[in-house]
Amino acid sequence: MSISGKHAFVTGGGTGIGLAIAQALAAAGAEVTITGRRQEVLEQVATSGLHPMAMDVRDEEAVRTTVARAVEVRGPVQICVANAGVAEGQSLHKMSLEFWRNMMATNLDGAFLTIRECLKSMHQTDWGRVLTISSIAGVRGLKGAPCYTASKHGLIGLTRSLSEDYLGTPITFNAICPGYVDTPIVARNTVSIADRAGIDQDAALQMMVKSNRHKRLIAPEEIAAAALWLCGPESQSVSGQTIEIAGGQT
């Protein structure tokens, strides 16, 4: 089963992991709708096969109308990549309800809305792939980030449950769980960790690097390669799985 000509929908597709996945899918022949909150960022990376559409995954109406417009132009979504997310640590006793709800609205509610709307057109086809981008924090607790950890655990639970609902159908659901990836999120967290811990930024970066079992940051292209494989014919029997990419056992 070739993905050439198939419509892929990737949230958070303007930077980092989302962009790497979108580019890999486009290189394999897919027509890829990339979304993000800033249209100008999307347009800067919109090379051949990438189609930018601004969308905030926290906004139900925006997700509904954006997916519908993308389907109208490029046909049913057959590859859905729920990647949009925020990553920020904060101690629970210092955490506001606003912080908690924004994280959940982006990381979990946003994935739910995206998958729900994409499935509406995917049901009209004979093949589909749904990928959620969780985190290594989705399979173990991440110190100092209880909200982020909870949201990523929830995302894996959603993925596994959907895989059971669609068991025996040509639609599969899998979660990719990266460790620390060399993206703008890590760059921002370097500053945040340094400020909170009272250390310099190089020391903060090394804290994240050492959390990966092989002691280096992961390239976004490594995540994209796994996503591409999960969309290929060799993975048709893989569903409900957590694909951990963190340099070793968790």
Helices and strands as residue ranges (DSSP letters): E 7-11, H 16-27, E 31-36, H 39-45, E 50-54, H 60-74, E 77-82, G 92-94, H 97-104, I 105-109, H 110-122, E 128-133, G 136-138, H 146-165, E 171-178, H 184-197, H 201-211, H 220-230, G 233-235, E 241-245
